[in-house]
Amino acid sequence: MNVEPISIIKEFIKNKKVVFVGIGNTLKGDDGVGCFFVEELSKKIKNDNVNFINAGVCLENYLSKIVKLNPEIVIFVDAYRTKEVGAPYLLLNKDEIQNSTFSTHNISLSTIIEFLKKELYNTQFYVFAIKPKVFKLQQEICEETKKLVAAIIKGVLG
């Protein structure tokens, strides 16, 4: 699906009821990029149809909140690990995430989405995957990743 992720997200924000869910460990460098992205984007978007959840490493604790919001679109934002050289970020639909590796979670994103689909059968699910640079304990997100997030947000809002 990776056809211009920024344009697609921009359209979702304009026309749909969207929930962004940040995932990751903020104590492990860029593994927390999903949480950082959601926090930064939430400061810039003031729209009743766009909601933000910073789930950290306990995504399963926020499932009922996602269901109550009854969104048309859920976008999980997470770090992804790959040895391939390529795009610094990807937008994957629910069918594409099974072949991708994401940061460590208690429950896989595929399982979470399958659970949510039972409650939100008209909702579309995506993963906005951002490629991290640094995975070190007790280190914050690196400057390069912060700049990437700022550029993505500028594109989404532009």
Number of C-alpha atoms within 10 A of each C-alpha: 11 13 10 10 18 21 14 13 18 15 12 17 20 13 10 13 19 25 23 28 26 27 29 27 24 20 16 17 21 32 32 25 31 30 28 24 25 25 17 14 20 16 8 11 13 10 12 8 15 19 20 19 19 21 22 23 20 15 21 14 11 14 15 12 10 20 14 10 15 18 21 18 21 23 23 26 26 30 27 23 16 12 5 6 6 9 10 13 20 20 23 21 16 16 11 13 17 14 7 11 14 22 19 14 15 9 12 16 19 14 11 13 18 14 12 18 15 9 14 20 11 12 17 16 21 22 23 24 25 26 22 25 17 16 18 13 13 10 13 18 22 15 11 13 21 17 11 17 21 15 12 18 18 13 14 17 16 9
